[in-house]
Amino acid sequence: MHWTIKIDYALRGAIAMAIHGRPRATVDIDTLILAESLDRVLKIAERLGYTIRGLDLEFNQILIRRVSKIDPETRFMLTLDMILVTDAIRDVWETRTKARLEGGRLSVVSKEGLITLKTISGRPQDLADISALKEDEDATS
């Protein structure tokens, strides 16, 4: 029997950067999900081999849940990072958009939402990503 489970999500991180015209290579998948979807996402991830549970992270009212797996071919650790939607980032969630990638349709945070998330994080790579995204805006203005 085949089951279809609908889970609202928005991709963020390197995949969102690529969709917004600034590709960057990483070995993780970054998502934004509703808190009530977490248990279902974790069950699906487990079926896909994501059985290594990472520490729960919290900073600046951002809640992150992490699961990983070891790729049997490359021996790389692949990680699924899930930011739970909170009031602090509700506007990022509400401005997500649909994008086409390799023949499919994906939900992705908007460019503005991506900049918001990267501003909250504030890591050096995030600040560089913000500069790149804003360069694109300046070029089209």
Secondary structure per residue as TSV (DSSP state, phi and psi in degrees):
chain	resnum	aa	ss	phi	psi
A	1	M	-	360.0	137.6
A	2	H	-	-104.3	128.5
A	3	W	-	-112.2	139.1
A	4	T	-	-111.3	124.8
A	5	I	-	-115.6	124.3
A	6	K	-	-95.9	122.1
A	7	I	-	-128.2	123.3
A	8	D	-	-72.0	138.5
A	9	Y	E	-155.8	168.9
A	10	A	E	-144.8	128.8
A	11	L	E	-74.1	146.7
A	12	R	E	-139.6	-169.4
A	13	G	H	70.9	-145.6
A	14	A	H	-62.4	-36.3
A	15	I	H	-65.3	-43.7
A	16	A	H	-64.4	-38.6
A	17	M	H	-58.5	-44.3
A	18	A	H	-63.6	-43.5
A	19	I	H	-63.9	-32.5
A	20	H	T	-91.2	17.7
A	21	G	T	91.4	9.7
A	22	R	-	-131.2	73.8
A	23	P	-	-61.1	144.9
A	24	R	-	-150.1	137.0
A	25	A	-	-91.5	129.9
A	26	T	-	-143.0	173.3
A	27	V	S	-117.5	33.3
A	28	D	E	-134.0	165.5
A	29	I	E	-118.5	123.9
A	30	D	E	-110.3	126.1
A	31	T	E	-131.1	164.5
A	32	L	E	-122.7	124.8
A	33	I	E	-136.9	161.5
A	34	L	-	-75.7	143.7
A	35	A	G	-56.0	-37.7
A	36	E	G	-69.3	-11.7
A	37	S	G	-91.6	-9.4
A	38	L	H	-56.7	-49.1
A	39	D	H	-60.1	-41.9
A	40	R	H	-65.8	-41.2
A	41	V	H	-63.7	-42.6
A	42	L	H	-63.0	-37.8
A	43	K	H	-66.0	-42.7
A	44	I	H	-64.7	-44.4
A	45	A	H	-60.0	-40.7
A	46	E	H	-61.7	-41.2
A	47	R	H	-62.2	-25.5
A	48	L	T	-92.4	8.1
A	49	G	T	96.9	0.8
A	50	Y	-	-82.5	86.2
A	51	T	-	-113.6	-4.0
A	52	I	E	-93.9	107.9
A	53	R	E	-85.2	125.0
A	54	G	-	-86.8	171.9
A	55	L	-	-68.3	142.9
A	56	D	-	-72.1	136.9
A	57	L	E	-116.2	147.4
A	58	E	E	-147.2	127.4
A	59	F	E	-156.4	144.1
A	60	N	T	46.6	42.6
A	61	Q	T	63.2	22.6
A	62	I	E	-105.2	128.3
A	63	L	E	-110.6	123.3
A	64	I	E	-120.7	133.2
A	65	R	E	-116.6	140.2
A	66	R	E	-134.7	135.7
A	67	V	E	-134.7	149.9
A	68	S	E	-138.1	168.4
A	69	K	E	-148.0	159.9
A	70	I	E	-97.6	121.7
A	71	D	-	-68.3	123.9
A	72	P	T	-65.2	-27.4
A	73	E	T	-82.8	-49.6
A	74	T	T	-92.1	-18.3
A	75	R	-	66.6	13.5
A	76	F	-	-78.3	148.1
A	77	M	E	-85.1	125.1
A	78	L	E	-105.6	132.1
A	79	T	E	-122.1	140.8
A	80	L	E	-111.3	111.3
A	81	D	E	-102.1	125.8
A	82	M	E	-117.9	115.6
A	83	I	E	-88.2	129.5
A	84	L	E	-85.9	136.7
A	85	V	-	-68.4	123.3
A	86	T	-	-123.6	173.8
A	87	D	G	-58.2	-32.1
A	88	A	G	-63.1	-26.0
A	89	I	G	-127.6	20.2
A	90	R	H	-56.5	-38.4
A	91	D	H	-65.6	-32.8
A	92	V	H	-64.0	-44.3
A	93	W	H	-62.2	-44.8
A	94	E	H	-72.9	-16.0
A	95	T	T	-103.6	13.4
A	96	R	-	-62.8	156.6
A	97	T	E	-130.4	171.1
A	98	K	E	-100.5	141.3
A	99	A	E	-137.0	154.6
A	100	R	E	-98.9	135.9
A	101	L	E	-149.0	120.7
A	102	E	T	49.0	45.8
A	103	G	T	84.6	-4.4
A	104	G	E	-113.3	171.2
A	105	R	E	-113.5	131.4
A	106	L	E	-123.4	150.6
A	107	S	E	-91.9	132.0
A	108	V	E	-140.9	148.3
A	109	V	-	-65.5	147.9
A	110	S	-	-66.4	165.3
A	111	K	H	-58.7	-43.0
A	112	E	H	-64.0	-40.3
A	113	G	H	-64.3	-39.9
A	114	L	H	-62.8	-42.8
A	115	I	H	-62.5	-41.1
A	116	T	H	-59.9	-49.2
A	117	L	H	-61.8	-41.6
A	118	K	H	-70.0	-31.8
A	119	T	H	-66.2	-43.0
A	120	I	H	-61.1	-43.5
A	121	S	H	-66.3	-51.6
A	122	G	-	71.6	10.6
A	123	R	-	-69.7	157.0
A	124	P	H	-52.8	-43.9
A	125	Q	H	-64.2	-38.2
A	126	D	H	-64.5	-41.2
A	127	L	H	-64.6	-38.1
A	128	A	H	-65.2	-40.1
A	129	D	H	-62.7	-41.1
A	130	I	H	-60.7	-44.2
A	131	S	H	-59.4	-43.4
A	132	A	H	-63.9	-44.4
A	133	L	H	-64.4	-38.1
A	134	K	H	-73.8	-30.2
A	135	E	H	-58.6	-42.7
A	136	D	H	-61.4	-41.2
A	137	E	H	-63.6	-43.8
A	138	D	H	-63.2	-37.8
A	139	A	H	-67.2	-29.8
A	140	T	H	-94.1	-3.2
A	141	S	-	-81.2	360.0
